[in-house]
Every structure is written in structure tokens, then in C-alpha cells.
Amino acid sequence: MAQAARSYYTYGSTAPRRAPEQQTRPNVRVLPGHNTDAQTLSSTFVAGTKLAFALIIFVALLAGARVWISTQTVQMLQTNETMQAQLDDAYAAGHELEINHSVLASTTRIQSEASRLGMSAPEETVRITVDLPAKEQASAAAVGADAATINTAVETGTSEVD
């Protein structure tokens, strides 16, 4: 059989052509007029459907607004809590600084530290009067100081300007 097929077709020859088959199409014609078989929706059903969709959208927006307000409330409460914690820390640091200042500024502590360092109170107080040149008197007068003299008193390690 293979031999018979080979002998029928030779190299370079073409196969016999078949006639194309025609496809049959259905005959479709459009006729003007109304289709009496089509089902139409009533206007009340369409209006009801539109109202239902509008209500669904309204409820969804209302629920979204409620969630957004709740989220903002929680965020504000967390911010307030953080600020309250920072305020409490600041108050605690302020109280600690007041206590340290009281301890460091006490006269008994200062006297004990001075005696530990070998310091003692002066036996006498010296007052020094200095005459300023004219140029420095003018600048001192501009700042509101007494331009004629600057009195400096040295008492127990502090200085005063009269």
C-alpha cells in the first residue's frame, strides 16, 4: 500500500485539488418593528433597584465615615497618651533638678566644701575705686553705669559692682 501511494505521487508533482466546500449560512433578515416576545422590566422594578443601590451606597459611606472617625479618635488618644508620658517625664526631671539645686546651693554644703578645699573666710574687706579715662566714661555712661567710678568690694569670694 505504501508502494502504491508512492507511485501515485512523484517528486515535484502536486496533489489533486478538491473543490472547496461551501458553508451554509442561515438566512437572517432584519424586519422593522417591535419584538412581541421580549420581556421588559417594569418601571417600578427599575426605580426600586435604583433606590436599593442608592441605599447600599449611602450605608457604605456612612459606615466608612464611622470607621474613619473611630480611627482618628484612637490616633488622637494615643497621641495624648504619648504627650502625657512626656509631660510626666519632664515634671520628674524638673523635680529632680530642684532637689539637686537645693542640695548644691545649701550654705552648709558650700562651707563644708570650701573648708575641705582649704578655703576660709577673709579677715577684712577691701574696697577699690577706679577712675576711668574719658573714652571709657562715655561708653560706660551709654550703658547706664556710673562713669566716674566703679566700686568693687571683695567679700567671701564674691564681687559687687556699685
MODAJO-V596029 format. One record per residue. N is the residue number from 1. PHI is phi in radians with two decimals (* if undefined). PSI is psi in degrees with one decimal (none if undefined). Layout:
BEGIN
n/phi/psi
N/PHI/PSI
N/PHI/PSI
END
This chain:
BEGIN
n/phi/psi
1/*/-41.5
2/-1.08/-34.4
3/-1.15/-38.5
4/-1.19/-37.5
5/-1.20/-35.4
6/-1.23/-37.2
7/-1.28/-28.8
8/-1.24/-42.2
9/-1.81/125.8
10/-1.99/165.2
11/-1.11/129.8
12/1.57/-10.0
13/-1.52/161.8
14/-1.90/153.3
15/-1.32/150.3
16/-1.14/142.3
17/-1.50/144.2
18/-1.77/153.8
19/-1.29/134.3
20/-1.14/142.2
21/-1.47/134.8
22/-1.58/134.5
23/-1.53/138.0
24/-1.58/128.6
25/-1.84/147.6
26/-1.28/147.7
27/-1.43/110.7
28/-2.04/127.3
29/-2.29/141.6
30/-1.71/125.5
31/-1.90/131.4
32/-1.20/147.6
33/2.38/-169.3
34/-1.82/144.9
35/-1.52/117.7
36/-1.49/-12.5
37/-1.54/-17.4
38/-1.22/141.8
39/-1.65/130.9
40/-1.91/152.9
41/-1.53/143.5
42/-1.31/155.2
43/-1.18/-29.6
44/-1.21/-37.0
45/-1.14/-43.2
46/-1.11/-44.0
47/-1.12/-40.6
48/-1.11/-40.0
49/-1.14/-42.7
50/-1.10/-41.7
51/-1.12/-40.5
52/-1.11/-44.2
53/-1.12/-38.6
54/-1.13/-41.4
55/-1.15/-39.6
56/-1.10/-43.8
57/-1.14/-41.1
58/-1.10/-44.8
59/-1.13/-39.3
60/-1.12/-42.8
61/-1.13/-40.9
62/-1.11/-43.1
63/-1.15/-39.6
64/-1.11/-40.2
65/-1.13/-39.8
66/-1.13/-42.7
67/-1.12/-42.0
68/-1.10/-43.6
69/-1.11/-41.2
70/-1.10/-41.5
71/-1.10/-44.6
72/-1.12/-37.0
73/-1.12/-46.3
74/-1.10/-41.5
75/-1.11/-40.9
76/-1.16/-39.2
77/-1.12/-39.2
78/-1.16/-39.5
79/-1.12/-42.6
80/-1.10/-40.5
81/-1.11/-41.6
82/-1.11/-44.1
83/-1.14/-38.5
84/-1.11/-40.2
85/-1.12/-41.9
86/-1.14/-38.5
87/-1.14/-42.1
88/-1.09/-41.1
89/-1.10/-40.5
90/-1.15/-41.8
91/-1.08/-42.2
92/-1.12/-41.9
93/-1.14/-39.2
94/-1.10/-43.2
95/-1.13/-38.4
96/-1.13/-40.4
97/-1.14/-38.3
98/-1.10/-41.1
99/-1.14/-44.7
100/-1.09/-40.3
101/-1.12/-41.9
102/-1.08/-43.0
103/-1.16/-45.7
104/-1.28/-28.2
105/-1.58/-1.9
106/-1.18/137.6
107/-1.15/-33.8
108/-1.16/-38.7
109/-1.18/-40.4
110/-1.13/-42.1
111/-1.15/-40.1
112/-1.19/-38.8
113/-1.17/-39.3
114/-1.13/-43.5
115/-1.20/-32.3
116/-1.15/-33.4
117/-1.50/-1.4
118/1.52/19.1
119/-1.60/152.4
120/-2.49/163.3
121/-1.24/145.8
122/-1.23/151.8
123/-1.46/-27.5
124/-2.49/160.4
125/-1.92/137.1
126/-2.00/136.9
127/-2.00/129.2
128/-2.04/132.6
129/-1.97/129.5
130/-2.11/129.9
131/-1.61/128.8
132/-1.63/148.7
133/-1.15/167.3
134/-1.06/-40.7
135/-1.13/-44.0
136/-1.26/-28.4
137/-1.15/-39.4
138/-1.15/-42.6
139/-1.21/-35.1
140/-1.21/-35.6
141/-1.17/-32.7
142/-1.15/-31.2
143/-1.54/-5.5
144/1.69/9.1
145/-1.57/163.8
146/-1.26/113.6
147/-1.31/-22.1
148/-1.30/-44.6
149/-2.51/151.3
150/-2.12/118.9
151/-1.72/125.7
152/-2.10/124.8
153/-1.97/133.1
154/-1.88/112.6
155/-2.33/123.9
156/0.73/46.6
157/1.46/4.0
158/-2.03/160.7
159/-2.21/145.3
160/-2.12/143.5
161/-2.00/118.6
162/-1.57/none
END
